[in-house]
Amino acid sequence: QAQWAVLEALLSEGKTRALGTYNYCRFSIDCLLETATTPPALNYIMRHVGMGPDATDLVRYGESKGIRTVAYGTLGEPVALEELLTDPTLLQIAEGHGRSVEEVALQWNVQSGFAISNRPSADYAPDNKPDMMVCHGPDGDCEAALIGMRRIGTWELSRAEMTRLDGVRLEEWSQSPTYYSSLGCANSFGVVAHPTESSCGIVDTEWCGNLSFLDSVR
C-alpha cells in the first residue's frame, strides 16, 4: 500500500501515464484497493491453453474493479510446457490451419480479447545458460516465432475451435495465473514444483528451431 501511494504521487505529478500490477491475485488486489485512490489500469498475469478461460475468476474480478488484463506465458512458464506443445487438440487445430501449435496457442489468447506479451522462442528455461532463452534462426534471430507472430492477424480460429481450446486442461503442470506472485497468492512459483529444462530437447516444434516450414512463408 505504501509503495502504491508513491506510484500514485508520480502519476499525479505527470511522471507516468498509468499504473499497473504484475501477478496480483484477488487477495493482493483487495489489499491494494483498501487505500488506493487510483486503481491499477491493468494486471499482468499468465494465461495459456490448458488453464481455462478464467478458471480462478481473476479476470472477471479485475474487470469488475476497472482493471484490464494483459497476458503473458502463452506457452507456459518457466518453460514452454511439453504437455501444451504436444496436446492433441492443439495439434489437430494447428494442422487444420497449416499453422504451428505455438501460433494456435497465441491466437487463442488474442481472439479472447487480451493484449499479449509473448516470447520470440519456445526454447526458454531456467536451465538454459546464460540467458535462459535461445533464439533459433540463421542468425540467432528467432525468425520462426517472429514470422508466426507477424501472421497473427491474417487468420482466425472458429468459434468451435475456441470452445475446444477453452476446454483443454493440462494435468502435469496445473498453473496459477498469478504464477510469479508473492507467497501471499496461491500456487506461486516460490511454493510449487516447476520444470527447469527446455521442452525443445524433448519435442519437435517450430519455435524450437525447426525451420523447414519457413520456405513456404518467406
N, C-alpha and C positions, 0 to 999 in steps of 0.2 A: 504494500500500500504506500509506503514512504517512497519507494523507487518510482511508482506510478505518478505520485504527486510531483516529483522532479520533472518527469517527462511532460506532464500537463503544463508545467510552468514554461518549458521550452516551446510547447505548442502555442501558448498564449503570447509568447514573445516573437512568434513567427519564425522560429529557428527550425521548425519541422512542419510538414504539411499534414501529417496524420500519425496516429499511434496504433500499434498492433501488438498482438501477443503471439507467442510461439509455444505450441503444445499445451495450451491451457485446457484442463478438464473442467467439468462443471464446478467442482469444488474451488478451483483456482479462480474461475470467472466470478463466482459468488463472492469470494473473499475480496477480489479487486473492486467489484461494484459496490461494496459496502461503503466505500469512501470516495470512489471516483466521481468527478464531476463530468468527465468526458469518457464514455465507454470506448473500448477498442474498436477501431474501424474494421479490423479483421482478426481472425485467429488462424494460425498456420498449423495444420495438422496432417497426419498421414492418412491416405485413402488409396486403397488398391483393390483390385478384383480379389474376392475371397473374404473381404471384410463385411460385405453387405453394403447397401446404400447409406445407412446411418444406424448401425447396429446399437450404438450406445446412446443414441438420441442427441448427441452433442451438436450436430449441425443444426437441427431444428431448434434446440435450446438457444444456441448462439444467435440464430436469426431472430428469435423472439425477443432478444435483448438488443437488436440492431447491429449485431456483429456478423459480418460476412465471413465465409470460409474460403481459405486458399489451401490447396492440397499439395503435398509432396509425397514421395515414396510410391510412385505409380507401379513399381515392380517389387516393392517391399524394402525393408531395411533390417539390419545394416548391410545386407547383401540383396541382390536380385534373387528372389526365392525360387529354388528349384521347383517346388510344388506348383508355383504360379506359372513358370515358364513351360511346364510340361502338362498343364491342366488340359484335359480332353476337350472341354467346352471352348476354351480359348484357342486351342489348336484347330478345331473344326471351323470356328468362325474365321480365323485368320486364313485358313486355306480357301474358304469360300470367297473371300475378298481379294485373294492374292496379296495379302499383307503379312507382316511379321506378327508374332504374338505380342511383342512389345508395342507395336503400333495399335493393336486392338486394345490393349490394357490402357494406353494413353487416351485413345478415342473414347473409351467408356467414361473416363473422368471428364473429358472436355464436353461431351454431349450431356453429361449430368449437370452441366452449368457451372463448373468450377474453374477458376484460374489455377494454373498448374506451374509448379517448379519441377523441372524434370532433368535427371542426369543424362548426359550425352553418351552413355555407355551402359551396358549391363554387367560389365566386368569391374565391379566395385565390392570391396570387403575390407574389414579391419586387417586381415592378413596380407592384403596387397601392399607391398612396400615399394617405394617410401611414401606414396601419396594416396593410398587406398584405392584409387581408380586408375584403370588402364584404358587408354583411348586407342582403339584399333583403326586401321586405315593405312593407306600407302605412306602417309607422313605422320602417323600417330595423331590423326586429326578427327577421330570419332565420326568419320564420314557416314557410316551406316546409320547411326542414330540420328544424326543431323538431317539426313535425307528423309528419314521416316517422320521426324517432327515437322519438317517443312511441308510434307504432303498431308498433314492432318486435316486441313480444310478442304481437301479435294474429294473426300468420300465420307460415307456415313454408315453407321450401324442401324439396322432396322429396329423398330420397337420390340419385336420379338427377341432379337439378339440382345438388346439392352436388358430385357427382363431375364433372359437366361444368365447373363453375366451378373445381374443383381443377386441371383440365387446361388452363385458359386460360394462354397465355403472351404477354406483351407484347414486341414487337420493338424499338420505337424507344427506350424507356427501360427498360432492364433494371436494376432497382434492388436494392440490398442491404438486408436487414432492419435492419442497423446503419448506416443511411444518414447519420445525424447524429453519427457516431462520431469519435474521434480518427483521425489519419492512420495509426495502427497497425493499423486494421481495413481490410480490402479494400473498394474501391469506395465510399469515403466521400464525402460531399458536397464535401469540400475538394479532391478529386482528379479527380472525374468530371464530365463535362458535365451540365448540368441546365437545364430550361426555366425561364424567368423571367416569362413572360407568361401571364395567366389564360386558361384554356381557355374561359371564359364569353364571350369575344369571338369564339369560333370555333364552338362547338357550342350547341345549344338544349336545355337540360336543366333539370329542375325546380328544383334547388337553385341554379341560376344566376339565378333571378329570374323564371322563367316560372310565374306564379301562377294560371293558368287552371284547374288541377286543384283548387285549394283549395275552390271552391264545393261540390264533391262530398264533401268530408271534414269540413267545419265542422259 
